[in-house]
């Protein structure tokens, strides 16, 4: 018998109706290095980087709580760079403090001299500041086939409208929500995208709003807070990217009371932890696993 015994993870997630809100990876500091590939299952370890750069930088970034990603331009499958320079970005995604800088390197080993501890604390290197967003579509097919199958058409479609801002990125989490989009420095995650919807999501972002239909959450906030933000936005029909401030979270067992402030008013959102039924969460999974899901309840003014 040929073919897959199980559907692809993104197909299965859509059939189950897996919720998008509250699924953004919790990351505030980012380091992105241009590398056209090929990327293996573990991008930094398997990429054709000089010497032991990949493992060394991964270890240093983990200690500093920095998320490193490899990036490339859509349709670049030559396996070599155009010229010798590689584009590099460093970003900080804490809401209210988001910022990004960029530079080019001829030798990627120079990244080993970067103060990753400072970056992990929100102190960006002295590179060129940029106000332009970074639109990164995960196309890391060696990590999960869905990211390539669904991600590459989305990246190609976006590159037509946003040629300078569009990049393909290595694994960012949530393969079953492919195609996935990461927007930096805001740290916004979007999922369940296709070549038609990606344009609407980016156009909405450009006018200062969030497309709530594909919103997974802000990487700078914990997952329960991401769920609470989405619930409050739907409750108020509030799509503006800025203006909503997270004031704090009170833990009550497996529940959370999340407080926000908007235009001088305070709102509280009840969020509860639920263990979802076991499922194959990635295409490479050999065994069904339960996942932790946060669900919003009551939304009320404080």
Helices and strands as residue ranges (DSSP letters): H 9-16, E 29-34, H 43-46, H 53-64, E 67-72, E 86-92, E 99-105, G 108-113, H 116-120, E 128-129, E 134-138, H 145-161, E 166-169, G 175-177, E 181-184, E 188-190, H 197-206, E 215-218, H 223-236, E 244-252, E 255-262, E 265-275, E 292-301
